[in-house]
Amino acid sequence: MKRPTLLYMTLLVVMTGSAVAQSRGLSEEINLFGPEQAEFNQAMKEVPFGWNEHETTTDPGALQADVQWLKDHQSVRFYIEGYASTRGEDIIYNLVLSARRAETVRQTLLGMGIPENRIVLTTGWGQLYPVCPEGNEECWSRNRRVIFRYVPSSPASQK
């Protein structure tokens, strides 16, 4: 049997941490990787989107602030995760929509000078892991977002 690679183990830990953090809410973020991750989690802002929208964020200032922080912290690597609300209820559609949101943010970051090798993974989670589970507009709007997840540095990533 083949042994898991460091990247695979890191991905598993971060994704597990992501699911736990999502279920607890963003205010109780878990920092498995120390102060650099804590600083990342505190600085990075969610990028919100409108209903059924993936091309334009409803808060361009949040994305601008994220880009500036990433430019100021050039060694940080990260995941881009897109989400959707349950308003449409079609799980496949929401998975595609959330992936498109994440890709829009990725392309924006690249266009604003963030190197591609810092973006470890771009994915959409659809309506999984809602930060607000209620079926009303306030909750739906909170779930239509793109967030960033910190990826710890490994010796291989620093080459």
C-alpha positions in Angstrom: 0.0 0.0 0.0 1.3 3.4 -0.9 2.0 5.9 1.9 0.0 9.2 1.9 2.0 12.2 0.7 2.5 15.3 2.9 0.2 17.2 0.5 -2.5 14.6 0.8 -2.3 14.6 4.6 -2.3 18.4 4.7 -5.3 18.5 2.5 -7.1 16.1 4.7 -6.4 18.0 7.9 -7.3 21.4 6.3 -10.5 20.0 4.8 -11.5 18.4 8.1 -10.7 21.6 9.9 -12.8 23.4 7.3 -15.8 21.2 7.9 -15.5 21.6 11.6 -15.0 25.4 11.4 -18.0 25.7 9.0 -20.2 23.7 11.4 -19.1 25.8 14.4 -19.3 29.1 12.5 -16.6 31.5 11.5 -16.3 33.2 14.9 -14.8 30.0 16.3 -12.2 29.4 13.7 -9.7 26.7 14.6 -6.0 27.5 14.0 -4.2 24.2 13.7 -1.1 25.8 12.2 -0.2 28.6 14.6 0.0 32.3 14.6 0.5 32.7 10.8 -2.9 31.0 10.2 -4.5 33.0 13.0 -3.3 36.2 11.3 -4.6 35.0 7.9 -8.0 34.0 9.3 -8.3 37.4 11.0 -7.3 39.4 8.0 -9.0 37.6 5.1 -12.5 38.8 4.3 -15.4 36.8 2.9 -16.2 37.8 -0.7 -20.1 37.9 -0.9 -22.1 37.3 -4.1 -25.7 38.1 -5.0 -28.3 35.5 -5.7 -27.6 33.4 -8.7 -24.5 35.6 -9.4 -20.9 34.4 -10.0 -19.3 37.2 -12.1 -19.5 40.1 -9.7 -19.1 40.4 -5.9 -21.5 42.5 -3.9 -18.5 43.9 -1.9 -15.5 44.6 -4.2 -13.8 46.3 -1.3 -13.5 43.0 0.6 -11.7 41.4 -2.4 -9.4 44.4 -2.7 -8.5 44.2 1.0 -7.8 40.4 0.5 -5.5 41.1 -2.5 -3.6 43.8 -0.6 -3.1 41.5 2.4 -1.9 38.7 0.2 0.5 41.0 -1.6 1.9 42.1 1.8 2.3 38.5 2.9 3.9 36.9 -0.1 4.8 33.5 1.4 1.2 32.6 2.3 -0.5 29.9 0.3 -4.2 29.2 0.4 -7.4 27.5 -0.9 -10.3 29.4 -2.5 -13.7 27.9 -1.5 -17.0 29.0 -3.1 -20.4 28.5 -1.5 -24.0 28.9 -2.5 -27.3 29.2 -0.5 -30.0 26.5 -0.4 -32.5 29.0 -2.0 -32.3 27.3 -5.4 -32.3 23.8 -3.8 -30.7 22.1 -6.8 -27.5 20.7 -5.3 -25.8 20.2 -8.7 -26.6 23.7 -9.9 -25.3 25.1 -6.6 -22.1 23.1 -6.8 -21.4 24.5 -10.3 -22.4 28.1 -9.2 -20.1 28.0 -6.1 -17.2 26.7 -8.3 -17.8 29.5 -10.7 -17.7 32.0 -7.8 -14.4 30.6 -6.6 -13.0 30.7 -10.1 -14.0 34.3 -10.6 -12.2 35.2 -7.4 -9.2 33.1 -8.5 -9.0 34.9 -11.9 -9.4 38.3 -10.1 -6.5 37.5 -7.8 -4.3 36.4 -10.7 -5.2 39.5 -12.7 -4.2 41.7 -9.7 -0.8 40.1 -9.4 -1.1 37.2 -7.0 1.1 34.4 -8.3 -0.8 31.2 -9.4 1.6 28.9 -7.3 0.2 30.4 -4.1 -3.3 29.2 -4.9 -3.2 25.5 -3.9 -6.8 24.6 -4.7 -9.9 26.4 -6.0 -13.2 24.6 -5.4 -16.9 25.0 -4.9 -18.8 23.4 -2.0 -22.3 24.4 -3.2 -24.8 24.5 -0.3 -22.7 22.3 1.9 -21.4 23.7 5.2 -23.8 26.7 5.5 -22.9 29.4 8.0 -26.6 30.0 8.5 -29.0 27.1 8.1 -32.3 29.0 8.2 -34.5 29.4 5.1 -34.7 33.2 4.8 -33.1 35.9 2.8 -30.7 37.0 5.6 -29.3 33.5 5.9 -29.3 32.8 2.2 -27.2 35.9 1.5 -24.7 35.0 4.2 -24.1 31.6 2.5 -23.5 33.1 -1.0 -19.8 33.7 -0.6 -16.2 32.8 -1.4 -13.7 32.3 1.5 -10.0 31.6 1.8 -8.4 28.8 3.8 -4.8 28.9 5.0 -2.4 26.3 3.7 0.7 25.7 5.9 4.1 25.9 4.3 5.9 22.7 3.7 9.6 22.2 2.7 8.5 21.2 -0.8 6.4 24.4 -1.3 9.4 26.7 -0.4 11.5 25.5 -3.3 
